[in-house]
Amino acid sequence: MTERPTMQRPGGRTARVRNAVHEAVIALLAEQSWEELSLPAVAERSGVHQATLYRRWRTVPALLDDVVAEHLTRAAPLPDTGTLRGDLDAYAAGVARGLTGPFRVLILRAAMVDTGGAGTPALSGVLAQRSRQLQEMLDRARDRGEAAPTLDELVELVLAPLYFYALFGRPAGAADPRRLVDRLLELAAAA
């Protein structure tokens, strides 16, 4: 007996709802701070019923994480250049660019706000998703026989400084991402 392949709609109502909600969030954030954002305001702006927003996202932080995750997936997909050096250089440069663009505030907010339940510290959805993707990039490098750093080392030596620069008003210069990646790869080679 052959299995019938499952069909997934490439768009449909769910995609239209998500797109309308994301557009409403971005429009509202152009007019007000993210602290003022509310699900009822997003529902009104998007034309999507509040119950749908509460059922799908539950909270404003979860909705903002979804907007950031979608933006990062489209605007800054993780590279696969065939070398760890190429992947890290492209990724770090993309992070630096993203932290100076219009989504800067949302990306920084996603890095700072916890969406874990019951007061337990946890990575927010977008950061947990990105962490898994970064680990896959590092695993690919190891599988190719390259000396790869740990995810913690990547975060501490490349991402943390880039976020620090963005958070305190000094955007990373063009040479900063490469310099940080150099330091990371030197550490990995010495290990």
Solvent accessible surface area in square Angstrom, and as a share of the most:
residue,aa,sasa,rsa
1,M,238,1.06
2,T,128,0.74
3,E,161,0.72
4,R,215,0.79
5,P,104,0.65
6,T,129,0.75
7,M,174,0.78
8,Q,164,0.73
9,R,167,0.61
10,P,145,0.91
11,G,27,0.26
12,G,22,0.21
13,R,145,0.53
14,T,77,0.44
15,A,44,0.34
16,R,157,0.57
17,V,15,0.09
18,R,61,0.22
19,N,83,0.43
20,A,32,0.25
21,V,0,0.00
22,H,14,0.06
23,E,102,0.46
24,A,4,0.03
25,V,0,0.00
26,I,77,0.39
27,A,37,0.29
28,L,11,0.06
29,L,39,0.20
30,A,90,0.70
31,E,114,0.51
32,Q,51,0.23
33,S,51,0.33
34,W,62,0.22
35,E,118,0.53
36,E,112,0.50
37,L,10,0.05
38,S,40,0.26
39,L,6,0.03
40,P,56,0.35
41,A,32,0.25
42,V,0,0.00
43,A,8,0.06
44,E,152,0.68
45,R,105,0.38
46,S,22,0.14
47,G,69,0.67
48,V,17,0.10
49,H,132,0.59
50,Q,76,0.34
51,A,48,0.37
52,T,18,0.11
53,L,0,0.00
54,Y,97,0.37
55,R,159,0.58
56,R,100,0.36
57,W,13,0.05
58,R,173,0.63
59,T,67,0.39
60,V,27,0.15
61,P,41,0.26
62,A,32,0.25
63,L,0,0.00
64,L,0,0.00
65,D,8,0.04
66,D,29,0.15
67,V,3,0.02
68,V,1,0.00
69,A,13,0.10
70,E,32,0.14
71,H,43,0.19
72,L,28,0.14
73,T,73,0.42
74,R,188,0.69
75,A,66,0.51
76,A,28,0.22
77,P,87,0.55
78,L,39,0.20
79,P,25,0.16
80,D,94,0.49
81,T,80,0.47
82,G,39,0.37
83,T,69,0.40
84,L,3,0.01
85,R,77,0.28
86,G,20,0.19
87,D,0,0.00
88,L,1,0.00
89,D,27,0.14
90,A,45,0.35
91,Y,16,0.06
92,A,1,0.00
93,A,35,0.27
94,G,13,0.12
95,V,20,0.12
96,A,12,0.10
97,R,159,0.58
98,G,23,0.22
99,L,5,0.02
100,T,76,0.44
101,G,27,0.26
102,P,137,0.86
103,F,33,0.14
104,R,74,0.27
105,V,85,0.49
106,L,11,0.05
107,I,8,0.04
108,L,14,0.07
109,R,1,0.00
110,A,1,0.01
111,A,40,0.31
112,M,115,0.51
113,V,35,0.20
114,D,67,0.35
115,T,48,0.28
116,G,27,0.26
117,G,56,0.53
118,A,112,0.87
119,G,76,0.73
120,T,79,0.46
121,P,117,0.74
122,A,56,0.44
123,L,105,0.52
124,S,2,0.01
125,G,42,0.41
126,V,3,0.02
127,L,42,0.21
128,A,26,0.20
129,Q,59,0.26
130,R,23,0.08
131,S,25,0.16
132,R,147,0.54
133,Q,53,0.23
134,L,4,0.02
135,Q,60,0.27
136,E,103,0.46
137,M,1,0.00
138,L,0,0.00
139,D,60,0.31
140,R,79,0.29
141,A,0,0.00
142,R,98,0.36
143,D,127,0.66
144,R,97,0.35
145,G,68,0.65
146,E,53,0.24
147,A,62,0.48
148,A,19,0.15
149,P,2,0.01
150,T,68,0.40
151,L,37,0.18
152,D,97,0.50
153,E,44,0.20
154,L,0,0.00
155,V,59,0.34
156,E,112,0.50
157,L,40,0.20
158,V,1,0.00
159,L,20,0.10
160,A,49,0.38
161,P,26,0.17
162,L,2,0.01
163,Y,48,0.18
164,F,120,0.50
165,Y,35,0.13
166,A,4,0.03
167,L,78,0.39
168,F,137,0.57
169,G,56,0.53
170,R,124,0.45
171,P,77,0.48
172,A,20,0.16
173,G,38,0.36
174,A,111,0.86
175,A,75,0.58
176,D,13,0.07
177,P,7,0.04
178,R,128,0.47
179,R,100,0.37
180,L,1,0.00
181,V,0,0.00
182,D,46,0.24
183,R,105,0.38
184,L,0,0.00
185,L,30,0.15
186,E,117,0.52
187,L,75,0.37
188,A,9,0.07
189,A,75,0.58
190,A,88,0.68
191,A,117,0.91
